[in-house]
Amino acid sequence: MAQIETELRWQFWKRHSLMGFTGGRLVWNNFERFQNNQTVLTGGVGLRYEIARKFGVHMGIDVAFGPSDPALCVQFGSVWFRP
């Protein structure tokens, strides 16, 4: 499996921010010849509120789209490392 993702956040007013994210994955079952592969593309939008300014912790809701039905997700924190 190979995967790439990106996320953009715009803090538009005080503690509120908008997000956009997208990703792509390539999965195959024969590593030597890269045969029988499947590509999956995803993306979505979200709204965040910074609940702990001291720690930079945001909470919000996302709507994600992929090859099947859309998904509604509640998010707390972030999986991205910030120095």
RACORTA-V594509 format. One line per field, one symbol per residue. burial: + if it has 24 or more other C-alpha atoms within 12 Angstrom, else -. Layout:
burial = ???
This chain:
burial = ----------------+++++--------------------+++++++++-------+++++++-------------------
